[in-house]
């Protein structure tokens, strides 16, 4: 069976019962926008809300998925989120996996980097995959989900907030109707109509430069790597980026300069010479898609406005260098979904959504900072900055310190919520990256046959991982672990046996895995008795040593079981939370 032509798909408008209802329909969650962020948000919410029988309504004013490659680079973290949604493997199977990038200055390679040099990870550092495939796979998953109601050609034209919700005025081919949403999630892109309807703007920096995207179909014997040239002979005084995509398609980005005419630049007679200068005069290729873009780094001041919450490009956008746009939006979705679930279930006050805003505003600032620095390095606007950049590139050939300064687009990493009010500060000493607020690292484990990776055992709820060494914990600790499942906000305990352990004889009523290669303990700096509390979005909330101590048993049965209304996440933190 061949690939589906997602670019050619058109979705028929269908009249919904809400349009003829005698009284205004009300829905717990409405998502505006069916792009990669909107569909990820809907799928996350549908999974998290399924047990509550809550349906998610998705509105989109279009009747098609995206055309052209657009976003193509999806990192390990995005793939891990999509794994939970059931589409990660399909993305990887179709995409081009890569870990290595090369930087060239003029006609010489100056730096080679490997974004995932160590073994023992399920997913590669990145895949390249045309956006229409990513959207198509998410759409097919959403279409099969009974708790997602997709409505095409439904355009939001009015919005009024009333304390406990928002009333939307919606235009359709058969006239208008209104519905009420307890929560509205705006994933409607950089020009966000929802943002305009509530009188909000994004603020930031517009970069005075233009780039040409050319997607070229050809057969080429080149490795699946990211190649970036500064001032190459085939495009002097500018930069060029080359990426492999599926279906023998190659993405080429040409810097044009601010004075380039975007209308003239996309004409074949102007595009083809640039491509032939790179590929050679005899190269055989077909031009698949071409576009000229400018870019900005900007965000809304606040991502939450009453019952309206913004995610993806509607909340923030960055230059394309570093693959931070769509991927940050996917992380927005994962962060928001579990918090909305708890709020809708009455297990948390709506102030928890303010924690979504605080954490993802921090992430947006981090992405904007890194993206702005990359853009300034790639497109210097003065002779002094250009001289500095060129000196760095020359030194990078032989000096490690200079390689750290080379910035051809620092590639996306998940944000660490260092100052999140949902973190419990460390009271014990740990090494490594798994501090509170960091996203959990993966590692191979032996558990069930269909879940040989650690992250597969972190589902939509809170998880407490207890590293047990070669033997299960004592009866008191086991009792405290079982009590976690009965908390106001349940916590799933997972017993982690060391590489030499045989968890087959351990308590069958508790989840258990074997740290098959010892990599999990290594990456988490875990000794026997170490425990990690991991959030539903797979970020670390707390960690501590020696869970078998009475004081730590009390922490297990008190602080963590205290998740929920009465002190809720402030209990995990061990102090009053700013979100409660």
N, C-alpha and C positions, 0 to 999 in steps of 0.2 A: 504493500500500500504506500503510495507516494505522500509527500507532504501536502497538507492543506494550504491552499492559497488564502491566507488570512487577510491579505491586502484587498482581495476581491470580494470578501464576504460583506453582505449587506443584511441588516437586521430589520425586519418588518415592524412597523409600529403596531402595537396591540392595545386596544382600549381596555382599561382596567376597571374593575367594579367600583373602585374608589371614586371614579368620575361620575357615577350615577347614584352614589349613596345618598340617602335622605339626610344623613348627618355627616359632618366632616370626619373623614377617616383619621385615626390616630395610630402612629407607629412609634415604637420605642427608639429605633435608630433609622435615619435616612442618610445615605451616602450620596453626594453629588459628584459625578465623574466616574467613568468606567475605564480609566486608563490603568496602568500597572499599579499605581498607588491605591486608587479607588477599589479595584478588584481585589488587591491584597487585603485592604482594610475590610471589605465585605466578607471575604473568606475567613479571615482571622475572627471577625465578630461572629460569623455563622457557626464556626467551630466552638467558640467559647460560649455562645448563647444557646446552643442546640438543646442542652439539658433543660433550659428554662422555656423551651418552646417559642423563643423569640425569633421573628423573621426580620431580616435586614432588607430594606428597600434601596435599590440603586437607581438613580436617575441620571440620564445622559441626554444631552441635546442633539447628539449625532446619531448616526445609524451604521457606523463603521468603526473598525479598529484603526490604529495608526498606519500610515503609509510611509515608506522609506525606513531606513535602518534606525535613525534617531539614536536613542540610547542603546549602546551595544555591550558595554562592559559591566558585568555583574560579579561582585566579589563573593568570597567565601561566606561572609555573614548573611548576605541576601539569599544565597543558596540554602543555608541552614534554616532560615525562616521559611523559605518555600518548601523545604523538606517537611516541615510540620504541616504544611497545607496540602501535601500530597503531590506536588508538581516538581520538586527539586530534581529528581532523577531524570524526568523528561527533559528539563532544561539542560542538564549536563549531557545527556545522550545526544541532543541536537547541537549543542554549543561546541565551540572550540575552546578547549581547556589550555590555560597557560599560566606559568609562574615567572618566566624570565622576561626582562626588559633590557634593551640596549639603548645607549645614548651616543649619538655621533656629533662631532663638531667638524664642520666642513667635510673633509673626505676621510676622517679617521674615527674609529670607535674610541671613546674616552671612558666609558663605564658600562659595566654589565651588572645587573642586580637580579637576585632571586627572591621573590616575595614569599616563598614557602620552602625554605631549604631543608626542613626537617621532615622525616617520615611520620606516619601515624595520624594522618588526617583524612577524613572521608572525602572532603571536597578540595578542589584545587584553589589556588589563590584567586583566580578569576576564570570566568568563561566569557567568550564573546558570542553574543546572540542577538540577532536583529530584534528590535522592540516589538515588531508585529508578531513574532513567534512567542515572546514572553507574554504579551497580552492575549494571544490566541489560546495558549495553554491555560492561563488563568481564567479566561472566559469559559472554556470548555469545562473546567472544574466547577466554576460558579453555576453554570447552566444545569449541572447535575445535582446541585445542592438544593434540597427542598426549602431550606431556610433563607434562600436569597431570591429576591424578586427583582429581576432586571427590567427596566422600563426604558426603551429607546425612544428618541424623539420627544422626550419629556424635558422641557426647558424651564428652569426656575427663573421667573421674571419678577417675583416679589417676595419679600421676607419681612415678617414682623415677629419680634420676640415678646413672649408673655412669660412671666416668671418661671413656669414649669415646662417650657417648651418653645417651639418656634412654629409659626404658621407660614407655609410656603404657598405661593401662587405659582401654578405650573401651566405652561402653554403647550398644547399638543396639536397635531393636525386636525383634530376634531373639536377644538376649542379648549377653554381653560377649566381648571379645577383647583381646589385647594386641599391641602392635607396638613395635619399637625404632626410634628416630630418631637418626641421628648428630647432627643439629641440629634443635631445635624452635624455631619462630618463633611467638610468641604475639601474635596480632592479634585477641584476643577481647574487646575493648571495655573500657569504664571499670570494669565490675564483674569483670573478668578472673578466671574460675575457675582458669586456670593460675597466675596470680599467687598466689591463695589456696592452691593445692595445694603451692606451694613455700614457703609461710609468709612471703610478702612483702606489704608495704603501700605505698600511695602516701601522701605527706605534702604538705601545703600549706595552702591557705586556702579556707574555705567562705564565700561571699558571702551576706549576709543580705538577699536581695531576690528577688523573683519577677517573671517576665515571661510574658506570654501571647503565644503564636504563633498567628496566624490566617491560614490560606491561603484566599484569596478568589478565586473565579472570576468575572471580569467583563471587559467590553470598555471600555477607557479610553484616551483620547487623551493619554497621558503619555509622556515620553521614557524611554528605558532608562537611568536614572540611579539612584544611591543617594541617597535623601532621608532625613535624620535631623533630628527636631525635639527641641529642649529646651523644656520647659514650654509646649507649644502651647495655644491657646485651647480646642481640642477635647479636650484631655487634660491639664488644668492640673497643674502641680507634678511631672509625670512626663515620660518621654521616649517617642518613637515612631520606629520605623524602617520604611521602605517600600522594597520591591524588586519589580521585575518578573521573572516567570518565564515559561517557555514555556507554551503552551496557554491563554493569557489568564488565568494564575494570578498573583496578587500576594501576596507575603509581607508581613504586617504584624506587627511586634513592639510590644506595649504593655507598658511598665513598670507593675507593679501595686503594688509595695511588699511588704515582708516580712509584713505582717499580712493580706494577701489570703488568702482560703480557696481553695486550688487546686481543690477539688471544685465549689464554687459558681462560680468564675471561668469554667469551661469550658461552663457551661450556656448554651444559645442565648439565653435571655432576658437574660443578662448580657453575652454577647459581641456580639450584634447592635447594641445601642445604642452601644457603643464604635466599631464600624465605621461606623455611620451618622453619628456625630459627625465622623469624619474625611472620609468620602466625600460626605456630604450626605444629607438625609432621603429624597430620591427616587432614590438610586442603586440600580441593579439588579445584584444579585450573588448568588452561591451560596456558602455556607460549605463548603469542601472538607475542611479539616483544622484541628483546634484542639488545643493542648496548653499546659500550664503547666510552666515549668521553673525550677529554681534552678541555680546553677552554682558551679564550683570551679576553682581554679588549683592543680594539684598534680602531682607526679610521683613515680615510684619513685626511690630513692636511686641505684640502679645498673640499667642496662638489660640487662646481661648477668649471668647466673647460671649458671656452668658451661657446659653445652651448651644452655641455654635462653636465648633472646634475645627481648626485648619490643619491640614497635613499635606506633605509633598510640596510641589511648586507653588501651590496657592499660598503657602505659609513662608516659603523660602526658596530661593533659587541661586545657583552658583554657575560659574563658568564650567564648561565641560571637562576641563583638564583635571583628572583625578577620579573620575567616575563617582561623583558625589551627589548628583541630582536625584535620579530615580531611586538610587540605593538608599539615600537618606530618607526618602519618602516611604520606602518599604519598612525601614526601621521605625518611622513614625507610626505606621499602622500596627506593628507588633507591640509597641509601647502602649498605644492607646487602647487596644482591644481588651486586654485583660482588666484594665482599670474601669472601662465602661461596663464590663460584665459584672464586676463587684458592685458598682454603683447601682446598676439596674436591678440587681438581686437584693438590694437593701443591705448588703454586707459592708458597705463603705459609704461615707458621705460624699457628696459630689465634689467636695474640695480635693478629693483624690485626682480629679481631672486637672487641677492646678499643678499637680506634680508631673503630669504628662507635659504640660506647657513648659514648666521650668526645665525639665530634663531635655526636652527636644529643642527648646530655645538655646540651651547650652550647646547641644550638638550642632545646631545651625551656625552658631557663632564660630565654633571650631572649624566647620567646613568652609565657611566664608573666609576665615583667616587663612587657611591653607590654600584655598582656591585663589585668593587674591595674591598671595605671595608667588604662587606658580605663574599666574598671569603676568605679574610684574617681571618675573625672571624671563619668561618666554618672549614678552613684547616690551623690551626696555624703551622708555620714552625720552631718554636723554643720552648724550654721548658718554657721560660719566657712568651711568648705570649699564650701558652696553659694554663699556671697557671693563667694568667689574665682572660682568657676566662672562665675557670672553676669557678673562684671566682665570676665573674659576674653572671653566671648561678645559683650558690648556693644562692647568695644574692637576685636574682630575685624572689625567692619563697615568700619573705616577704617584700621586699623593692621596692617601685615604681621607685626610681631613677635608680636602676640596670636594671629594665625591659626596660628602654629606651636605654640601652647599648647592649641588646641582639640583635643579628643580624643573623637570619637564612635566610636572603635574604629579605631586605627591599623591599616591593612590589611596583610595578610600579605606579607612579602618573604622570599625565601630567605635562610637563615643563611649568613654568611661564616665559614668555619672558620679564624679568624685564627691560633689557636695550635695548629692540627693538627700532629701530628708527621709527617704526610705532606707538609707544605709544604717547599719549598726557599726560604729567605729571599732576598729581592732583594739582588743585588750591584750592580745598575744602577739608574738613576733612571727612574721611570715616573710618568706622570700618569694620572688616571682611576681607575675602580672595579675594574679587572681585576687586583687584587692576588692573590697566592697564597691560596687558600681561598675565593675568590669564585666564584659560578656564572658560567659563560661566557655572554656576551651574544650574541644572535642578530644577523644582518644579511643582506641579500640578496646572493647570489653567483650567478655563472654557472658551472655545472658540468654535471652531467647534467640532462636535461630534467625528471626527476622529483625533483630535489633542488635547488631554487633558493634554499635558505636554509642558512646556515652550520651550524646545529645538526644538520641532516640528515646532515652529513658526520662527525659525532661519534657513532660507534656504540658498541657495548658494551665496547670496549677503550680502551687509552691512545692518545692522538693527539698528535703533535707537529706544530704548525702553524708553518711557516716562511714569513715574509713576504719575497717575492723581488723586489718592484718590477716592472720591465719585462723582466727576463731571468732564466732559471733559474740556480741556484747552480753553482759550479765542480765539476769532476769529483770532487775530494776530498770535498767536502761531500755530493755525491750518493752517494758510496760509504758515507759514515758514515750517511746517512739509510737506505739500503738495509739496512745492518747492523741497524738498529733492529727490523726485522721478524723477525729471527732471535734476538732476546733471549729469555731465560728467560720473561719476561713480554713478549710482543710489543708493539711500539709502531708505530702506523700513521702514517707521515709524510704530510703534506698540504702541497703547495706552493701558496702564495697569491700570485697575480699581481695587480699593481695595476690600476686601472680602465683604463689604456691598454694593458695587456699582452695578448698573444695566446698563451694557454697551449697552443694546439693543437699547436705544434711542440716542446713540452717533453717530457721523458722520459715515455714512455707507461706504464712500469711503476710509476710513482708517481702517487698521487692528486693532483689539481690542481683549483683553482677560481680564478675571477677575482673580485676584490673589486669587483663591478659598479659600485657608487656611491661607493666609497671609505669607506663607513661602518664596515666591519670594522676597517680600520687606524685609523680615527678612534677607535672605541670601545675599542680595545686599545692605543692610543698606540704603534702599531707603525711603525717605520721599516724600510727595506730591511735585511734581516739579522736582524730581531727574531724570536725563537722563543718559542712558548708550549707547555708540556707540559700537556695537559688530561686529567683522570682519566676513567674510564668513566662516572661520574655527572655529567660535564660541569662539574666544579669545577676551577679552575686549580690545578695543583700546583707549577709553576715557570715563570719567564719570564727571558729574558736578551737582551741586545743582541748584534749582530754575530756570528752563528753561523759566518761564514766565517773567523774568526780561528782559528789553530791551537789555542789553548787551548779554544775553544768546540767545535772538532771533537773534541778529546779528551773534552769533557764529553758530547757526543753519543754517542761510541762507548764511553765509559767509564761515566759516572754513570747515564745513562739505559738503556743496554744492560744495566747491572748490576741492573736490576729482577729480582727473583726470590729464590731461596733464599739465595744467598750475599751477604748485605748488603742485599739486596732494596730495600725502599723507603728504608732508611737511606742507600743509594747515591744516590737521587734527592735526598734531603735534604742530602747532603754531610756528614752527621754521623750518629752512632748514633741511630737512631729509638727513641723510648720504646715503640713497639709491637713491637719486634723483639728 
